[in-house]
C-alpha cells in the first residue's frame, strides 16, 4: 500500500475490515459451490415416505406414496451461489431458482406445471428454501459442514392431507 497516501491507506484498511465484519455479522456461511449426492450418507427417501403414509387409509395411501415419490426424488447435484441480494439454487438439470435472501417469495412453476411461491432466507447460519403450494409446503434447509466439504439438506414436507410430515436428510460432497 505504499502507493497510497497514509490517510488513504488507513481508510482503505478500515473499508476492508468493515466489509469483512459485515459479512461475519450476517452469519452466512459460504455455501457457494457444486455438490454431488453421497447416497450412502443420505436417508432412504422411499422409507421416509412409507413412514409418513403408513397411517393413511388403504385407498389414499398408494396415491399419497406415488405423489410424494414423484416430487421428492433425491437431487443428484446441487449448485448454490449467493450474494447479499440474491440466492441461486440449481438442482440436477433444472433451471436455476433465483430469489432474494430476505424471504420475499417469487412465483415459480415446476416442470410438471405445478405452481409455487418460493422463498429463501438465512436462519441461524442455515439457508432455508421454502416451496409453498395449495396443498402444502416443502422446506429445504441447507447446512455446510465446518470444513466446507459437505452440504446437508434437510427436507420437511407438510400437508393437511398427510398424517405426519415427510422428513429426510440428503448429504452432498463438494465437487
C-alpha positions as CSV (number, residue, x, y, z in Angstrom):
1,X,0.0,0.0,0.0
2,X,3.0,2.3,-0.5
3,X,1.4,4.0,-3.4
4,X,-1.5,5.3,-1.3
5,X,-1.0,8.4,0.9
6,X,-1.1,7.4,4.6
7,X,-4.7,8.6,5.2
8,X,-5.9,6.9,2.1
9,X,-4.2,3.6,3.2
10,X,-5.9,3.9,6.6
11,X,-9.3,4.5,5.0
12,X,-8.7,1.5,2.7
13,X,-7.8,-0.7,5.6
14,X,-10.9,0.4,7.5
15,X,-13.0,-0.4,4.5
16,X,-11.6,-3.9,4.3
17,X,-12.3,-4.5,8.0
18,X,-15.8,-3.2,7.7
19,X,-16.6,-5.3,4.6
20,X,-15.3,-8.4,6.4
21,X,-17.2,-7.8,9.6
22,X,-20.4,-7.0,7.7
23,X,-20.2,-10.5,6.1
24,X,-19.4,-12.0,9.5
25,X,-22.3,-10.2,11.1
26,X,-24.7,-11.8,8.6
27,X,-23.5,-15.2,9.8
28,X,-24.0,-16.6,6.3
29,X,-21.6,-19.4,5.6
30,X,-20.0,-19.6,2.1
31,X,-22.3,-22.2,0.6
32,X,-21.3,-21.4,-3.0
33,X,-20.3,-24.5,-4.9
34,X,-21.3,-27.6,-6.6
35,X,-22.3,-30.6,-4.5
36,X,-22.8,-34.2,-5.5
37,X,-25.0,-36.6,-3.5
38,X,-23.5,-39.1,-1.1
39,X,-26.1,-41.8,-1.3
40,X,-24.5,-43.9,1.5
41,X,-24.7,-40.9,3.9
42,X,-28.2,-39.9,2.9
43,X,-31.6,-41.1,4.1
44,X,-33.6,-43.6,2.0
45,X,-36.4,-41.3,0.8
46,X,-38.7,-44.2,-0.1
47,X,-38.5,-45.5,3.5
48,X,-39.2,-42.0,4.8
49,X,-42.3,-41.8,2.5
50,X,-43.5,-45.2,3.7
51,X,-43.1,-44.0,7.3
52,X,-45.2,-40.9,6.5
53,X,-48.1,-42.6,4.8
54,X,-48.3,-45.8,6.9
55,X,-51.2,-44.4,8.9
56,X,-53.3,-43.4,5.9
57,X,-56.3,-45.5,4.8
58,X,-55.7,-48.2,2.2
59,X,-57.3,-46.2,-0.6
60,X,-55.4,-42.9,-0.1
61,X,-52.0,-44.5,0.9
62,X,-50.9,-45.5,-2.7
63,X,-51.9,-42.2,-4.1
64,X,-50.0,-40.3,-1.5
65,X,-47.0,-42.6,-1.8
66,X,-46.9,-42.1,-5.5
67,X,-47.2,-38.4,-5.4
68,X,-44.6,-38.0,-2.7
69,X,-42.2,-40.3,-4.5
70,X,-42.6,-38.3,-7.8
71,X,-42.0,-34.9,-6.1
72,X,-39.2,-36.0,-3.7
73,X,-36.7,-37.8,-5.9
74,X,-33.3,-37.1,-4.3
75,X,-31.3,-34.4,-6.0
76,X,-28.1,-35.8,-7.5
77,X,-26.4,-32.4,-7.9
78,X,-26.9,-29.1,-6.1
79,X,-25.3,-25.8,-7.2
80,X,-25.6,-22.8,-4.8
81,X,-24.5,-19.3,-5.4
82,X,-25.4,-16.3,-3.2
83,X,-24.7,-12.6,-2.8
84,X,-26.1,-10.1,-0.4
85,X,-29.0,-9.5,-2.8
86,X,-29.8,-12.9,-4.3
87,X,-29.6,-16.7,-3.8
88,X,-29.4,-19.0,-6.8
89,X,-30.1,-22.8,-6.3
90,X,-29.9,-25.2,-9.2
91,X,-30.7,-28.9,-8.7
92,X,-29.8,-31.5,-11.3
93,X,-30.6,-30.2,-14.8
94,X,-33.5,-27.9,-13.7
95,X,-33.5,-24.2,-14.4
96,X,-31.9,-22.2,-11.6
97,X,-34.3,-20.7,-8.9
98,X,-33.2,-17.1,-8.1
99,X,-34.7,-15.5,-5.0
100,X,-33.9,-12.7,-2.6
101,X,-32.3,-13.9,0.7
102,X,-34.7,-11.9,2.8
103,X,-37.7,-14.3,2.5
104,X,-39.6,-12.4,-0.2
105,X,-41.4,-15.1,-2.3
106,X,-41.3,-15.4,-6.1
107,X,-43.7,-17.3,-8.4
108,X,-42.1,-20.5,-9.8
109,X,-43.6,-23.2,-12.0
110,X,-42.1,-26.7,-11.7
111,X,-41.5,-28.7,-14.9
112,X,-44.8,-30.6,-14.4
113,X,-46.7,-27.4,-14.3
114,X,-47.4,-27.1,-10.5
115,X,-47.0,-23.5,-9.3
116,X,-45.3,-22.5,-6.1
117,X,-44.3,-19.5,-4.1
118,X,-40.6,-20.0,-3.5
119,X,-38.6,-18.0,-0.9
120,X,-35.2,-18.3,0.7
121,X,-33.8,-16.8,3.9
122,X,-30.9,-17.2,6.2
123,X,-31.9,-18.6,9.6
124,X,-29.3,-19.3,12.3
125,X,-26.5,-19.7,9.8
126,X,-28.5,-22.1,7.6
127,X,-30.2,-21.4,4.3
128,X,-33.9,-22.2,4.1
129,X,-35.6,-22.6,0.8
130,X,-39.4,-22.8,1.1
131,X,-41.8,-24.1,-1.6
132,X,-45.5,-23.2,-0.9
133,X,-48.3,-24.7,-2.9
134,X,-52.1,-25.1,-2.5
135,X,-51.8,-28.5,-0.9
136,X,-48.8,-27.9,1.4
137,X,-45.2,-26.9,1.5
138,X,-41.6,-28.2,1.5
139,X,-38.7,-26.6,3.3
140,X,-35.2,-27.5,2.3
141,X,-32.7,-26.4,4.9
142,X,-29.0,-26.3,3.7
143,X,-26.1,-26.5,6.2
144,X,-22.4,-26.6,5.4
145,X,-20.0,-28.7,7.4
146,X,-17.3,-26.9,9.4
147,X,-14.6,-27.9,6.9
148,X,-16.8,-26.7,3.9
149,X,-16.6,-30.1,2.2
150,X,-20.1,-31.4,2.9
151,X,-23.6,-29.9,2.4
152,X,-26.5,-31.3,4.3
153,X,-30.1,-30.7,3.1
154,X,-32.9,-31.5,5.5
155,X,-36.3,-31.7,3.7
156,X,-39.6,-31.2,5.6
157,X,-42.8,-31.7,3.6
158,X,-46.1,-30.8,5.3
159,X,-49.7,-31.0,4.1
160,X,-53.1,-31.1,5.7
161,X,-53.6,-34.4,3.7
162,X,-50.7,-36.1,5.4
163,X,-51.0,-37.7,8.8
164,X,-47.4,-36.5,9.7
165,X,-44.7,-34.5,7.9
166,X,-42.3,-36.2,5.5
167,X,-38.8,-35.6,6.7
168,X,-35.5,-36.8,5.3
169,X,-31.9,-35.7,5.0
170,X,-29.6,-35.8,1.9
171,X,-25.8,-35.3,2.2
172,X,-23.7,-33.9,-0.6
173,X,-20.0,-33.7,-1.1
174,X,-18.3,-30.7,-2.6
175,X,-17.2,-31.3,-6.2
